[in-house]
Amino acid sequence: MKVVVKFWSYFRDYTGCEETTIEMNDGTTLADLITSVHEQFPKLAGTEKYTLKAVGVDYQDDDYVLNDGDEVSLFPPVQGG
Amino acid sequence: MKRKLTLTHDPIAESVPQTSEGMGAVVTFHGVVRGTEDGEAITAIDYEANEEMALHQFGLIFDAIEKRWPVESVQLAHRLGLAPAKEASLRVEIIAPHRTEAFEACQFLINEMKDKVPIWKRPQ
C-alpha cells in the first residue's frame, strides 16, 4: 500500500521536501512508518520525542494501523496565537 | 502603567456586538505580534497552517466549549502569512450569559489552540 507523508514547519528544512510517498506492507502502524521516514530522511533524527502525528485531520497514536491512500502529517509542536 | 478612567452618562464608545436577551458578557481577546522573540528584535511573524486540519481541530474545540458552557457564540480569526509587529495575530470573541463562563471559555479556547491546532510561526 502507498501512504503520503507531509512535512510541516521546520521539518521541511530537514527533509528538503513538502511530502513523500512511501510504499509499506499491509498492517503497517504509524510507528513503523515513522521508522521508514527517519531512514529516508536522517536529518529528522532527534525529533521523535516531540513529533506530532496526524492521519488526515485527526491526531493518531503510534499503534494506529495505516490504510492504503492515507495521508500522514508529521510536524513539530504547534505555535498558534 | 498608563491609566484612563471614565464615569459617564453617555453610551460607552466601543461598539458592542448584537447579543440575544440574557447574554450579559462579551469577552474579546486580541493576540498581538510582539516586537521581540526570545530577546531578539523582530519585524514580523510568518504564520503557516495545515489549514484543513486547523479548521477541523478548531471545530472540535468549539464543540467542547458548547458542551461545557452556555456560550451563545464564538468567533475566531487567526492570521496566516506575514503579520507585522504590533498587528493582531489572533482575535477571539465569546458571548455568554455571564463573565465567568465567557472568560473561562476564552481561556480554554486559546489554551487548546496552543496545544492542538496545527499553526506554526517563523519570526522574521
N, CA and C atoms of all chains as a GROMACS GRO file, in nm:
protein
  615
    1MET      N    1   0.084  -0.120   0.000
    1MET     CA    2   0.000   0.000   0.000
    1MET      C    3   0.088   0.126   0.000
    2LYS      N    4   0.028   0.235  -0.047
    2LYS     CA    5   0.103   0.361  -0.053
    2LYS      C    6   0.045   0.462   0.046
    3VAL      N    7   0.135   0.530   0.114
    3VAL     CA    8   0.095   0.633   0.211
    3VAL      C    9   0.170   0.762   0.177
    4VAL      N   10   0.096   0.873   0.175
    4VAL     CA   11   0.160   1.003   0.152
    4VAL      C   12   0.196   1.063   0.287
    5VAL      N   13   0.321   1.108   0.300
    5VAL     CA   14   0.366   1.171   0.425
    5VAL      C   15   0.396   1.318   0.396
    6LYS      N   16   0.329   1.406   0.469
    6LYS     CA   17   0.351   1.550   0.453
    6LYS      C   18   0.430   1.605   0.572
    7PHE      N   19   0.522   1.696   0.543
    7PHE     CA   20   0.605   1.757   0.647
    7PHE      C   21   0.567   1.904   0.662
    8TRP      N   22   0.560   1.950   0.787
    8TRP     CA   23   0.517   2.088   0.813
    8TRP      C   24   0.622   2.162   0.895
    9SER      N   25   0.615   2.294   0.882
    9SER     CA   26   0.703   2.385   0.956
    9SER      C   27   0.850   2.351   0.926
   10TYR      N   28   0.936   2.358   1.029
   10TYR     CA   29   1.080   2.340   1.001
   10TYR      C   30   1.117   2.195   0.972
   11PHE      N   31   1.023   2.103   0.985
   11PHE     CA   32   1.053   1.966   0.943
   11PHE      C   33   1.086   1.962   0.793
   12ARG      N   34   1.026   2.054   0.717
   12ARG     CA   35   1.056   2.061   0.572
   12ARG      C   36   1.202   2.100   0.549
   13ASP      N   37   1.259   2.180   0.641
   13ASP     CA   38   1.400   2.217   0.627
   13ASP      C   39   1.488   2.092   0.642
   14TYR      N   40   1.444   1.999   0.726
   14TYR     CA   41   1.520   1.876   0.748
   14TYR      C   42   1.504   1.777   0.633
   15THR      N   43   1.385   1.776   0.572
   15THR     CA   44   1.360   1.676   0.466
   15THR      C   45   1.391   1.730   0.328
   16GLY      N   46   1.385   1.863   0.313
   16GLY     CA   47   1.408   1.922   0.180
   16GLY      C   48   1.291   1.904   0.087
   17CYS      N   49   1.178   1.857   0.136
   17CYS     CA   50   1.059   1.841   0.052
   17CYS      C   51   0.933   1.858   0.136
   18GLU      N   52   0.822   1.885   0.068
   18GLU     CA   53   0.695   1.903   0.139
   18GLU      C   54   0.628   1.770   0.169
   19GLU      N   55   0.650   1.673   0.081
   19GLU     CA   56   0.586   1.543   0.103
   19GLU      C   57   0.660   1.433   0.030
   20THR      N   58   0.630   1.310   0.068
   20THR     CA   59   0.687   1.195   0.000
   20THR      C   60   0.584   1.082   0.004
   21THR      N   61   0.594   0.993  -0.092
   21THR     CA   62   0.505   0.876  -0.092
   21THR      C   63   0.588   0.753  -0.056
   22ILE      N   64   0.540   0.676   0.039
   22ILE     CA   65   0.614   0.560   0.087
   22ILE      C   66   0.529   0.435   0.068
   23GLU      N   67   0.592   0.331   0.016
   23GLU     CA   68   0.522   0.205  -0.002
   23GLU      C   69   0.548   0.116   0.120
   24MET      N   70   0.441   0.068   0.180
   24MET     CA   71   0.454  -0.013   0.303
   24MET      C   72   0.369  -0.138   0.289
   25ASN      N   73   0.397  -0.237   0.376
   25ASN     CA   74   0.315  -0.359   0.379
   25ASN      C   75   0.184  -0.333   0.451
   26ASP      N   76   0.082  -0.412   0.416
   26ASP     CA   77  -0.045  -0.403   0.488
   26ASP      C   78  -0.020  -0.429   0.636
   27GLY      N   79  -0.095  -0.360   0.722
   27GLY     CA   80  -0.079  -0.379   0.866
   27GLY      C   81   0.026  -0.288   0.928
   28THR      N   82   0.087  -0.205   0.845
   28THR     CA   83   0.189  -0.113   0.897
   28THR      C   84   0.127  -0.012   0.993
   29THR      N   85   0.195   0.012   1.104
   29THR     CA   86   0.147   0.112   1.200
   29THR      C   87   0.216   0.246   1.174
   30LEU      N   88   0.163   0.346   1.240
   30LEU     CA   89   0.222   0.480   1.230
   30LEU      C   90   0.368   0.476   1.278
   31ALA      N   91   0.394   0.401   1.384
   31ALA     CA   92   0.532   0.390   1.436
   31ALA      C   93   0.625   0.329   1.331
   32ASP      N   94   0.576   0.223   1.260
   32ASP     CA   95   0.657   0.161   1.154
   32ASP      C   96   0.688   0.262   1.045
   33LEU      N   97   0.586   0.338   1.009
   33LEU     CA   98   0.603   0.437   0.901
   33LEU      C   99   0.709   0.540   0.940
   34ILE      N  100   0.703   0.585   1.065
   34ILE     CA  101   0.797   0.688   1.109
   34ILE      C  102   0.940   0.634   1.107
   35THR      N  103   0.956   0.508   1.140
   35THR     CA  104   1.090   0.447   1.130
   35THR      C  105   1.140   0.455   0.986
   36SER      N  106   1.053   0.423   0.890
   36SER     CA  107   1.092   0.431   0.748
   36SER      C  108   1.124   0.574   0.706
   37VAL      N  109   1.040   0.667   0.756
   37VAL     CA  110   1.062   0.809   0.721
   37VAL      C  111   1.199   0.854   0.773
   38HIS      N  112   1.234   0.812   0.894
   38HIS     CA  113   1.363   0.853   0.951
   38HIS      C  114   1.481   0.789   0.879
   39GLU      N  115   1.459   0.670   0.824
   39GLU     CA  116   1.566   0.608   0.743
   39GLU      C  117   1.587   0.687   0.615
   40GLN      N  118   1.476   0.734   0.559
   40GLN     CA  119   1.484   0.810   0.433
   40GLN      C  120   1.535   0.952   0.455
   41PHE      N  121   1.502   1.010   0.571
   41PHE     CA  122   1.541   1.148   0.599
   41PHE      C  123   1.617   1.154   0.733
   42PRO      N  124   1.746   1.117   0.733
   42PRO     CA  125   1.822   1.108   0.860
   42PRO      C  126   1.831   1.240   0.936
   43LYS      N  127   1.811   1.353   0.868
   43LYS     CA  128   1.817   1.482   0.939
   43LYS      C  129   1.702   1.498   1.039
   44LEU      N  130   1.601   1.413   1.030
   44LEU     CA  131   1.491   1.418   1.127
   44LEU      C  132   1.529   1.353   1.260
   45ALA      N  133   1.647   1.293   1.266
   45ALA     CA  134   1.690   1.225   1.389
   45ALA      C  135   1.685   1.322   1.507
   46GLY      N  136   1.630   1.274   1.618
   46GLY     CA  137   1.619   1.359   1.737
   46GLY      C  138   1.483   1.425   1.751
   47THR      N  139   1.402   1.422   1.645
   47THR     CA  140   1.270   1.486   1.652
   47THR      C  141   1.162   1.391   1.702
   48GLU      N  142   1.200   1.261   1.717
   48GLU     CA  143   1.097   1.160   1.751
   48GLU      C  144   1.020   1.195   1.878
   49LYS      N  145   1.092   1.249   1.977
   49LYS     CA  146   1.031   1.269   2.109
   49LYS      C  147   0.918   1.371   2.106
   50TYR      N  148   0.926   1.465   2.013
   50TYR     CA  149   0.824   1.570   2.015
   50TYR      C  150   0.741   1.579   1.887
   51THR      N  151   0.764   1.486   1.795
   51THR     CA  152   0.687   1.491   1.670
   51THR      C  153   0.539   1.463   1.695
   52LEU      N  154   0.453   1.548   1.637
   52LEU     CA  155   0.308   1.525   1.642
   52LEU      C  156   0.268   1.457   1.512
   53LYS      N  157   0.172   1.362   1.524
   53LYS     CA  158   0.135   1.280   1.408
   53LYS      C  159  -0.014   1.285   1.386
   54ALA      N  160  -0.052   1.306   1.261
   54ALA     CA  161  -0.194   1.305   1.227
   54ALA      C  162  -0.214   1.221   1.102
   55VAL      N  163  -0.330   1.157   1.096
   55VAL     CA  164  -0.372   1.090   0.972
   55VAL      C  165  -0.497   1.163   0.927
   56GLY      N  166  -0.491   1.221   0.806
   56GLY     CA  167  -0.599   1.310   0.765
   56GLY      C  168  -0.598   1.434   0.854
   57VAL      N  169  -0.713   1.462   0.917
   57VAL     CA  170  -0.721   1.582   1.002
   57VAL      C  171  -0.724   1.550   1.151
   58ASP      N  172  -0.701   1.422   1.185
   58ASP     CA  173  -0.707   1.382   1.327
   58ASP      C  174  -0.572   1.330   1.376
   59TYR      N  175  -0.541   1.364   1.502
   59TYR     CA  176  -0.420   1.309   1.565
   59TYR      C  177  -0.438   1.159   1.585
   60GLN      N  178  -0.328   1.084   1.572
   60GLN     CA  179  -0.334   0.940   1.595
   60GLN      C  180  -0.212   0.897   1.675
   61ASP      N  181  -0.227   0.783   1.745
   61ASP     CA  182  -0.117   0.728   1.824
   61ASP      C  183  -0.027   0.640   1.737
   62ASP      N  184   0.087   0.603   1.795
   62ASP     CA  185   0.186   0.522   1.722
   62ASP      C  186   0.130   0.388   1.676
   63ASP      N  187   0.034   0.332   1.749
   63ASP     CA  188  -0.016   0.199   1.712
   63ASP      C  189  -0.130   0.203   1.610
   64TYR      N  190  -0.160   0.319   1.558
   64TYR     CA  191  -0.264   0.332   1.455
   64TYR      C  192  -0.221   0.252   1.331
   65VAL      N  193  -0.311   0.166   1.283
   65VAL     CA  194  -0.281   0.086   1.163
   65VAL      C  195  -0.323   0.163   1.038
   66LEU      N  196  -0.226   0.183   0.951
   66LEU     CA  197  -0.249   0.266   0.832
   66LEU      C  198  -0.325   0.191   0.722
   67ASN      N  199  -0.390   0.268   0.637
   67ASN     CA  200  -0.463   0.213   0.522
   67ASN      C  201  -0.405   0.272   0.394
   68ASP      N  202  -0.423   0.198   0.285
   68ASP     CA  203  -0.376   0.245   0.155
   68ASP      C  204  -0.437   0.383   0.125
   69GLY      N  205  -0.354   0.475   0.082
   69GLY     CA  206  -0.403   0.608   0.047
   69GLY      C  207  -0.407   0.706   0.163
   70ASP      N  208  -0.375   0.661   0.284
   70ASP     CA  209  -0.376   0.753   0.398
   70ASP      C  210  -0.277   0.867   0.375
   71GLU      N  211  -0.315   0.983   0.428
   71GLU     CA  212  -0.226   1.100   0.422
   71GLU      C  213  -0.182   1.130   0.565
   72VAL      N  214  -0.054   1.117   0.589
   72VAL     CA  215   0.001   1.135   0.724
   72VAL      C  216   0.073   1.270   0.731
   73SER      N  217   0.047   1.344   0.836
   73SER     CA  218   0.119   1.470   0.859
   73SER      C  219   0.212   1.455   0.978
   74LEU      N  220   0.335   1.498   0.963
   74LEU     CA  221   0.433   1.498   1.073
   74LEU      C  222   0.477   1.642   1.096
   75PHE      N  223   0.475   1.684   1.221
   75PHE     CA  224   0.509   1.824   1.248
   75PHE      C  225   0.557   1.845   1.392
   76PRO      N  226   0.626   1.956   1.414
   76PRO     CA  227   0.672   1.989   1.549
   76PRO      C  228   0.557   2.046   1.631
   77PRO      N  229   0.575   2.069   1.762
   77PRO     CA  230   0.469   2.128   1.845
   77PRO      C  231   0.413   2.255   1.782
   78VAL      N  232   0.284   2.273   1.799
   78VAL     CA  233   0.216   2.384   1.732
   78VAL      C  234   0.242   2.515   1.808
   79GLN      N  235   0.222   2.628   1.738
   79GLN     CA  236   0.262   2.758   1.795
   79GLN      C  237   0.164   2.870   1.760
   80GLY      N  238   0.036   2.835   1.751
   80GLY     CA  239  -0.060   2.939   1.714
   80GLY      C  240  -0.076   3.045   1.822
   81GLY      N  241  -0.134   3.156   1.782
   81GLY     CA  242  -0.163   3.263   1.877
   81GLY      C  243  -0.077   3.384   1.859
   82MET      N  244   0.250   5.196   3.415
   82MET     CA  245   0.117   5.160   3.364
   82MET      C  246   0.039   5.287   3.333
   83LYS      N  247  -0.010   5.296   3.209
   83LYS     CA  248  -0.096   5.409   3.177
   83LYS      C  249  -0.234   5.385   3.238
   84ARG      N  250  -0.299   5.494   3.276
   84ARG     CA  251  -0.433   5.478   3.334
   84ARG      C  252  -0.531   5.572   3.267
   85LYS      N  253  -0.654   5.523   3.244
   85LYS     CA  254  -0.760   5.609   3.196
   85LYS      C  255  -0.889   5.560   3.259
   86LEU      N  256  -0.960   5.650   3.322
   86LEU     CA  257  -1.082   5.611   3.394
   86LEU      C  258  -1.192   5.707   3.358
   87THR      N  259  -1.310   5.651   3.322
   87THR     CA  260  -1.422   5.736   3.284
   87THR      C  261  -1.549   5.689   3.353
   88LEU      N  262  -1.618   5.780   3.416
   88LEU     CA  263  -1.755   5.754   3.460
   88LEU      C  264  -1.842   5.845   3.375
   89THR      N  265  -1.940   5.789   3.305
   89THR     CA  266  -2.009   5.868   3.205
   89THR      C  267  -2.159   5.840   3.203
   90HIS      N  268  -2.237   5.941   3.169
   90HIS     CA  269  -2.381   5.923   3.146
   90HIS      C  270  -2.409   5.894   3.000
   91ASP      N  271  -2.308   5.899   2.914
   91ASP     CA  272  -2.325   5.874   2.770
   91ASP      C  273  -2.299   5.726   2.739
   92PRO      N  274  -2.346   5.681   2.622
   92PRO     CA  275  -2.311   5.543   2.583
   92PRO      C  276  -2.160   5.527   2.577
   93ILE      N  277  -2.113   5.410   2.619
   93ILE     CA  278  -1.969   5.384   2.613
   93ILE      C  279  -1.930   5.365   2.467
   94ALA      N  280  -1.822   5.424   2.427
   94ALA     CA  281  -1.790   5.440   2.284
   94ALA      C  282  -1.773   5.308   2.209
   95GLU      N  283  -1.707   5.208   2.271
   95GLU     CA  284  -1.679   5.086   2.198
   95GLU      C  285  -1.809   5.017   2.157
   96SER      N  286  -1.813   4.968   2.034
   96SER     CA  287  -1.935   4.904   1.987
   96SER      C  288  -1.950   4.766   2.052
   97VAL      N  289  -2.070   4.733   2.086
   97VAL     CA  290  -2.099   4.603   2.148
   97VAL      C  291  -2.167   4.516   2.043
   98PRO      N  292  -2.122   4.392   2.024
   98PRO     CA  293  -2.186   4.305   1.925
   98PRO      C  294  -2.331   4.279   1.962
   99GLN      N  295  -2.412   4.247   1.861
   99GLN     CA  296  -2.552   4.215   1.888
   99GLN      C  297  -2.560   4.085   1.966
  100THR      N  298  -2.636   4.088   2.073
  100THR     CA  299  -2.650   3.967   2.156
  100THR      C  300  -2.798   3.940   2.180
  101SER      N  301  -2.830   3.815   2.212
  101SER     CA  302  -2.967   3.779   2.248
  101SER      C  303  -2.997   3.827   2.389
  102GLU      N  304  -3.128   3.830   2.421
  102GLU     CA  305  -3.167   3.864   2.557
  102GLU      C  306  -3.108   3.759   2.652
  103GLY      N  307  -3.056   3.801   2.761
  103GLY     CA  308  -2.998   3.706   2.856
  103GLY      C  309  -2.848   3.694   2.845
  104MET      N  310  -2.792   3.750   2.737
  104MET     CA  311  -2.646   3.745   2.720
  104MET      C  312  -2.586   3.871   2.781
  105GLY      N  313  -2.508   3.854   2.886
  105GLY     CA  314  -2.458   3.970   2.958
  105GLY      C  315  -2.308   3.990   2.950
  106ALA      N  316  -2.239   3.902   2.875
  106ALA     CA  317  -2.093   3.913   2.872
  106ALA      C  318  -2.039   3.892   2.731
  107VAL      N  319  -1.956   3.985   2.688
  107VAL     CA  320  -1.883   3.971   2.562
  107VAL      C  321  -1.735   3.985   2.594
  108VAL      N  322  -1.661   3.876   2.578
  108VAL     CA  323  -1.517   3.882   2.601
  108VAL      C  324  -1.447   3.883   2.466
  109THR      N  325  -1.364   3.983   2.445
  109THR     CA  326  -1.286   3.993   2.321
  109THR      C  327  -1.139   3.991   2.356
  110PHE      N  328  -1.064   3.906   2.285
  110PHE     CA  329  -0.920   3.896   2.308
  110PHE      C  330  -0.846   3.916   2.176
  111HIS      N  331  -0.744   4.000   2.180
  111HIS     CA  332  -0.654   4.014   2.066
  111HIS      C  333  -0.514   3.967   2.106
  112GLY      N  334  -0.460   3.873   2.030
  112GLY     CA  335  -0.319   3.840   2.044
  112GLY      C  336  -0.242   3.929   1.948
  113VAL      N  337  -0.136   3.992   1.996
  113VAL     CA  338  -0.063   4.090   1.915
  113VAL      C  339   0.081   4.044   1.896
  114VAL      N  340   0.133   4.064   1.777
  114VAL     CA  341   0.273   4.026   1.748
  114VAL      C  342   0.367   4.119   1.824
  115ARG      N  343   0.447   4.061   1.911
  115ARG     CA  344   0.544   4.142   1.986
  115ARG      C  345   0.662   4.179   1.895
  116GLY      N  346   0.733   4.282   1.933
  116GLY     CA  347   0.848   4.326   1.854
  116GLY      C  348   0.976   4.252   1.889
  117THR      N  349   0.964   4.155   1.981
  117THR     CA  350   1.081   4.074   2.017
  117THR      C  351   1.040   3.927   2.026
  118GLU      N  352   1.136   3.840   2.002
  118GLU     CA  353   1.113   3.696   2.016
  118GLU      C  354   1.240   3.638   2.077
  119ASP      N  355   1.228   3.576   2.194
  119ASP     CA  356   1.344   3.522   2.266
  119ASP      C  357   1.454   3.628   2.283
  120GLY      N  358   1.411   3.752   2.313
  120GLY     CA  359   1.505   3.859   2.339
  120GLY      C  360   1.562   3.927   2.215
  121GLU      N  361   1.529   3.876   2.098
  121GLU     CA  362   1.579   3.935   1.971
  121GLU      C  363   1.469   4.021   1.910
  122ALA      N  364   1.510   4.136   1.853
  122ALA     CA  365   1.413   4.222   1.785
  122ALA      C  366   1.365   4.155   1.656
  123ILE      N  367   1.235   4.162   1.630
  123ILE     CA  368   1.180   4.108   1.505
  123ILE      C  369   1.087   4.211   1.443
  124THR      N  370   1.060   4.196   1.314
  124THR     CA  371   0.971   4.290   1.246
  124THR      C  372   0.834   4.228   1.219
  125ALA      N  373   0.828   4.095   1.221
  125ALA     CA  374   0.702   4.028   1.186
  125ALA      C  375   0.711   3.881   1.224
  126ILE      N  376   0.597   3.814   1.219
  126ILE     CA  377   0.594   3.668   1.232
  126ILE      C  378   0.523   3.612   1.110
  127ASP      N  379   0.586   3.511   1.050
  127ASP     CA  380   0.526   3.444   0.935
  127ASP      C  381   0.453   3.320   0.987
  128TYR      N  382   0.321   3.320   0.976
  128TYR     CA  383   0.241   3.206   1.026
  128TYR      C  384   0.208   3.110   0.914
  129GLU      N  385   0.225   2.982   0.944
  129GLU     CA  386   0.190   2.875   0.849
  129GLU      C  387   0.089   2.783   0.916
  130ALA      N  388  -0.007   2.734   0.838
  130ALA     CA  389  -0.105   2.640   0.896
  130ALA      C  390  -0.127   2.522   0.803
  131ASN      N  391  -0.154   2.409   0.862
  131ASN     CA  392  -0.216   2.298   0.790
  131ASN      C  393  -0.364   2.332   0.796
  132GLU      N  394  -0.413   2.402   0.694
  132GLU     CA  395  -0.542   2.470   0.707
  132GLU      C  396  -0.659   2.375   0.727
  133GLU      N  397  -0.662   2.266   0.650
  133GLU     CA  398  -0.776   2.174   0.662
  133GLU      C  399  -0.782   2.114   0.803
  134MET      N  400  -0.666   2.074   0.852
  134MET     CA  401  -0.663   2.015   0.986
  134MET      C  402  -0.689   2.121   1.093
  135ALA      N  403  -0.638   2.243   1.072
  135ALA     CA  404  -0.661   2.350   1.169
  135ALA      C  405  -0.810   2.379   1.183
  136LEU      N  406  -0.881   2.386   1.071
  136LEU     CA  407  -1.026   2.412   1.076
  136LEU      C  408  -1.097   2.300   1.152
  137HIS      N  409  -1.055   2.177   1.125
  137HIS     CA  410  -1.116   2.062   1.194
  137HIS      C  411  -1.088   2.066   1.344
  138GLN      N  412  -0.964   2.095   1.381
  138GLN     CA  413  -0.929   2.098   1.523
  138GLN      C  414  -0.998   2.213   1.596
  139PHE      N  415  -1.007   2.329   1.530
  139PHE     CA  416  -1.084   2.439   1.592
  139PHE      C  417  -1.230   2.395   1.612
  140GLY      N  418  -1.285   2.324   1.514
  140GLY     CA  419  -1.423   2.276   1.525
  140GLY      C  420  -1.441   2.186   1.646
  141LEU      N  421  -1.344   2.098   1.671
  141LEU     CA  422  -1.352   2.010   1.788
  141LEU      C  423  -1.348   2.090   1.918
  142ILE      N  424  -1.265   2.196   1.919
  142ILE     CA  425  -1.256   2.280   2.039
  142ILE      C  426  -1.389   2.355   2.060
  143PHE      N  427  -1.446   2.406   1.951
  143PHE     CA  428  -1.576   2.475   1.963
  143PHE      C  429  -1.682   2.378   2.017
  144ASP      N  430  -1.678   2.252   1.968
  144ASP     CA  431  -1.773   2.151   2.018
  144ASP      C  432  -1.759   2.133   2.168
  145ALA      N  433  -1.634   2.127   2.214
  145ALA     CA  434  -1.608   2.107   2.358
  145ALA      C  435  -1.659   2.227   2.438
  146ILE      N  436  -1.642   2.347   2.385
  146ILE     CA  437  -1.692   2.468   2.453
  146ILE      C  438  -1.844   2.463   2.464
  147GLU      N  439  -1.907   2.424   2.353
  147GLU     CA  440  -2.054   2.420   2.350
  147GLU      C  441  -2.109   2.322   2.455
  148LYS      N  442  -2.037   2.212   2.476
  148LYS     CA  443  -2.082   2.113   2.574
  148LYS      C  444  -2.062   2.161   2.717
  149ARG      N  445  -1.962   2.245   2.738
  149ARG     CA  446  -1.919   2.277   2.874
  149ARG      C  447  -1.977   2.407   2.929
  150TRP      N  448  -2.001   2.506   2.840
  150TRP     CA  449  -2.051   2.636   2.888
  150TRP      C  450  -2.171   2.679   2.803
  151PRO      N  451  -2.260   2.761   2.861
  151PRO     CA  452  -2.377   2.808   2.785
  151PRO      C  453  -2.342   2.927   2.696
  152VAL      N  454  -2.246   2.906   2.608
  152VAL     CA  455  -2.196   3.015   2.524
  152VAL      C  456  -2.289   3.034   2.404
  153GLU      N  457  -2.324   3.160   2.375
  153GLU     CA  458  -2.412   3.187   2.260
  153GLU      C  459  -2.334   3.187   2.129
  154SER      N  460  -2.215   3.246   2.130
  154SER     CA  461  -2.138   3.247   2.005
  154SER      C  462  -1.989   3.256   2.032
  155VAL      N  463  -1.915   3.198   1.938
  155VAL     CA  464  -1.768   3.203   1.940
  155VAL      C  465  -1.724   3.250   1.802
  156GLN      N  466  -1.640   3.349   1.800
  156GLN     CA  467  -1.578   3.392   1.673
  156GLN      C  468  -1.428   3.390   1.692
  157LEU      N  469  -1.358   3.342   1.591
  157LEU     CA  470  -1.211   3.340   1.600
  157LEU      C  471  -1.152   3.368   1.462
  158ALA      N  472  -1.051   3.451   1.459
  158ALA     CA  473  -0.974   3.474   1.337
  158ALA      C  474  -0.826   3.463   1.371
  159HIS      N  475  -0.753   3.387   1.293
  159HIS     CA  476  -0.608   3.375   1.314
  159HIS      C  477  -0.538   3.417   1.186
  160ARG      N  478  -0.441   3.500   1.201
  160ARG     CA  479  -0.364   3.550   1.087
  160ARG      C  480  -0.278   3.439   1.029
  161LEU      N  481  -0.266   3.434   0.895
  161LEU     CA  482  -0.170   3.346   0.827
  161LEU      C  483  -0.080   3.432   0.740
  162GLY      N  484   0.038   3.381   0.710
  162GLY     CA  485   0.134   3.460   0.633
  162GLY      C  486   0.203   3.560   0.724
  163LEU      N  487   0.249   3.669   0.663
  163LEU     CA  488   0.331   3.766   0.736
  163LEU      C  489   0.244   3.862   0.819
  164ALA      N  490   0.262   3.859   0.951
  164ALA     CA  491   0.191   3.951   1.040
  164ALA      C  492   0.294   4.044   1.102
  165PRO      N  493   0.292   4.173   1.068
  165PRO     CA  494   0.392   4.268   1.122
  165PRO      C  495   0.377   4.286   1.273
  166ALA      N  496   0.487   4.322   1.337
  166ALA     CA  497   0.485   4.352   1.481
  166ALA      C  498   0.381   4.459   1.509
  167LYS      N  499   0.316   4.445   1.622
  167LYS     CA  500   0.210   4.534   1.672
  167LYS      C  501   0.074   4.509   1.608
  168GLU      N  502   0.068   4.422   1.505
  168GLU     CA  503  -0.063   4.388   1.449
  168GLU      C  504  -0.116   4.263   1.517
  169ALA      N  505  -0.248   4.246   1.510
  169ALA     CA  506  -0.311   4.130   1.574
  169ALA      C  507  -0.284   4.003   1.494
  170SER      N  508  -0.245   3.899   1.566
  170SER     CA  509  -0.232   3.767   1.503
  170SER      C  510  -0.354   3.681   1.533
  171LEU      N  511  -0.429   3.720   1.635
  171LEU     CA  512  -0.543   3.640   1.679
  171LEU      C  513  -0.651   3.730   1.735
  172ARG      N  514  -0.776   3.701   1.698
  172ARG     CA  515  -0.890   3.770   1.761
  172ARG      C  516  -0.994   3.666   1.800
  173VAL      N  517  -1.036   3.671   1.924
  173VAL     CA  518  -1.140   3.582   1.973
  173VAL      C  519  -1.250   3.667   2.035
  174GLU      N  520  -1.374   3.630   2.006
  174GLU     CA  521  -1.488   3.697   2.071
  174GLU      C  522  -1.585   3.590   2.118
  175ILE      N  523  -1.620   3.597   2.245
  175ILE     CA  524  -1.712   3.500   2.304
  175ILE      C  525  -1.826   3.572   2.373
  176ILE      N  526  -1.948   3.529   2.342
  176ILE     CA  527  -2.067   3.588   2.405
  176ILE      C  528  -2.134   3.481   2.491
  177ALA      N  529  -2.160   3.517   2.615
  177ALA     CA  530  -2.218   3.422   2.710
  177ALA      C  531  -2.307   3.498   2.809
  178PRO      N  532  -2.387   3.425   2.885
  178PRO     CA  533  -2.475   3.496   2.981
  178PRO      C  534  -2.398   3.574   3.086
  179HIS      N  535  -2.286   3.519   3.133
  179HIS     CA  536  -2.212   3.583   3.243
  179HIS      C  537  -2.062   3.581   3.214
  180ARG      N  538  -1.991   3.670   3.285
  180ARG     CA  539  -1.849   3.686   3.257
  180ARG      C  540  -1.768   3.561   3.288
  181THR      N  541  -1.809   3.488   3.393
  181THR     CA  542  -1.727   3.373   3.435
  181THR      C  543  -1.714   3.274   3.320
  182GLU      N  544  -1.828   3.234   3.260
  182GLU     CA  545  -1.819   3.135   3.152
  182GLU      C  546  -1.754   3.194   3.027
  183ALA      N  547  -1.774   3.324   3.003
  183ALA     CA  548  -1.713   3.385   2.884
  183ALA      C  549  -1.560   3.386   2.897
  184PHE      N  550  -1.511   3.426   3.015
  184PHE     CA  551  -1.365   3.427   3.036
  184PHE      C  552  -1.310   3.285   3.036
  185GLU      N  553  -1.378   3.193   3.103
  185GLU     CA  554  -1.329   3.055   3.108
  185GLU      C  555  -1.324   2.994   2.969
  186ALA      N  556  -1.428   3.015   2.890
  186ALA     CA  557  -1.433   2.958   2.755
  186ALA      C  558  -1.323   3.018   2.666
  187CYS      N  559  -1.298   3.148   2.683
  187CYS     CA  560  -1.194   3.214   2.604
  187CYS      C  561  -1.057   3.156   2.640
  188GLN      N  562  -1.031   3.143   2.768
  188GLN     CA  563  -0.904   3.087   2.814
  188GLN      C  564  -0.887   2.943   2.764
  189PHE      N  565  -0.992   2.864   2.775
  189PHE     CA  566  -0.990   2.725   2.730
  189PHE      C  567  -0.960   2.718   2.580
  190LEU      N  568  -1.028   2.801   2.503
  190LEU     CA  569  -1.010   2.800   2.357
  190LEU      C  570  -0.865   2.829   2.320
  191ILE      N  571  -0.807   2.930   2.382
  191ILE     CA  572  -0.670   2.968   2.347
  191ILE      C  573  -0.570   2.861   2.394
  192ASN      N  574  -0.592   2.808   2.513
  192ASN     CA  575  -0.503   2.700   2.561
  192ASN      C  576  -0.509   2.578   2.470
  193GLU      N  577  -0.629   2.538   2.431
  193GLU     CA  578  -0.644   2.422   2.343
  193GLU      C  579  -0.582   2.448   2.206
  194MET      N  580  -0.602   2.570   2.156
  194MET     CA  581  -0.542   2.606   2.027
  194MET      C  582  -0.391   2.590   2.033
  195LYS      N  583  -0.330   2.637   2.141
  195LYS     CA  584  -0.184   2.632   2.153
  195LYS      C  585  -0.133   2.490   2.172
  196ASP      N  586  -0.223   2.398   2.199
  196ASP     CA  587  -0.185   2.258   2.219
  196ASP      C  588  -0.213   2.172   2.095
  197LYS      N  589  -0.319   2.206   2.021
  197LYS     CA  590  -0.370   2.113   1.919
  197LYS      C  591  -0.382   2.166   1.776
  198VAL      N  592  -0.394   2.295   1.759
  198VAL     CA  593  -0.423   2.344   1.623
  198VAL      C  594  -0.292   2.363   1.546
  199PRO      N  595  -0.280   2.296   1.430
  199PRO     CA  596  -0.152   2.298   1.358
  199PRO      C  597  -0.125   2.431   1.286
  200ILE      N  598  -0.073   2.523   1.365
  200ILE     CA  599  -0.027   2.653   1.315
  200ILE      C  600   0.114   2.672   1.372
  201TRP      N  601   0.204   2.720   1.288
  201TRP     CA  602   0.343   2.741   1.332
  201TRP      C  603   0.387   2.880   1.293
  202LYS      N  604   0.492   2.927   1.362
  202LYS     CA  605   0.538   3.062   1.333
  202LYS      C  606   0.688   3.063   1.306
  203ARG      N  607   0.727   3.157   1.221
  203ARG     CA  608   0.868   3.185   1.196
  203ARG      C  609   0.890   3.334   1.214
  204PRO      N  610   0.958   3.373   1.321
  204PRO     CA  611   0.987   3.516   1.341
  204PRO      C  612   1.076   3.568   1.228
  205GLN      N  613   1.052   3.692   1.187
  205GLN     CA  614   1.129   3.749   1.075
  205GLN      C  615   1.216   3.865   1.126
   0.00000   0.00000   0.00000
